[in-house]
Amino acid sequence: MKICFFLTSRYPTSKAYGVTTGESARALRELGHKILIIAPSPSTSSKGSDDYENEVFQIYSKKLFLLREKLDNFKYLGPINFIITSKCYSLKAKSSLKEFTPDVVWVRDALSSLTLLSKFQNSPLIVEVHQPPSILTRIAINRLAKKRTTVLLVIQESYRAKLQKLFPKCKVIYAPMGVNNEFLRVGEIKLKNVSHMQQVNPLRVCYVGRMYSSGVNNGLNQLLESWSQIPGAIAKLTLVGLSQQEIKLLKVVRQVENLDFIESIKHTDVPKLLQEFDCGIIPYPSSDYNNSRFPIKLVEYSAAGLNVALTRIKSHIDILDEQIGYFYEVENPYDLLRCISEIKLNRDVAISKAKNGFQWAQRYTYKARVKPIIESVKGLHF
């Protein structure tokens, strides 16, 4: 089949949506499907490829790019501007695509994609739904579902039933949040060398990501406040993937000795990087956004054979249990010390949890996750 991914945010990117799009597209391509990713880009080149060797059609507009750059950080104006510019990108994509007629269209933004989708009226639709849909998005999805096969993708079981009630004409299944085989190879090698894992001194802990996701605080300031209570002999923390500006800001605000930084890296380089660590941390505080997330890094840490330390918030508890994760209270600056000390001092339990996490992560390969999605479309449409 010919499958078109349409994004209204910049691509390629190392952000989570870029990783899942690139990995999902690659998995589908390796399964024999023809893939095209259409997305805004600051580049003037109309065609190219991403880090996963997927074909990318880039929509360039200097005016739209500048509008987003200037207004996206405004509390109310930013979201409104994003919707307007997304519709403009959809219109530009519609006028630019003349020869590509997809069998399936895959989007993250049903509302902004309406203009483009009018060009492909007979194509089944796959919509990723990562947050509770707005009233306008609900109207858009219901309108689309009346005319075409529509599959909605969700990241957590608890949300699936709610969406099925909201959109009875749609089929609701799991989105492809996962890992590629490179992460699993790292984990397999790491977990075979148990003697090395038992002699960790100090514990090497990493966070891979940015300070904010979709404008929401990822909790790095709180993390560093808690980390200041952890002696260097116990553990060392490395923050990976921050921008130079973010690193500068954190260094000024928080003076922490057992802390290192590694600037932004390609996602394809992350598996090799994780070889050097013993534990991955997810410091997200409780919020409406964070309580509905499925962090890709959670599966990546586990697949690479790392222990996982994570905040005790709803989404994390729903995804993992105590047989894999080490949970700590984000509001208690001393609880992270307890959590890290457990991993450091009781290595037999830590290795057992890492092995459990590795087994769990094997359910989340991208090929395994995209197959039922495409089968759902085939089953409904053909």
Beta strands, then each sheet from edge to edge (+ up, - down):
strand 1: 2-6
strand 2: 34-40
strand 3: 47-49
strand 4: 55-59
strand 5: 104-107
strand 6: 125-128
strand 7: 150-154
strand 8: 171-174
strand 9: 203-208
strand 10: 212-213
strand 11: 216-217
strand 12: 235-242
strand 13: 259-263
strand 14: 279-282
strand 15: 307-311
strand 16: 325-328
sheet 1: 3+ 4- 2- 1- 5- 6- 7- 8-
sheet 2: 13+ 12+ 9+ 14+ 15+ 16+
sheet 3: 10+ 11-
end
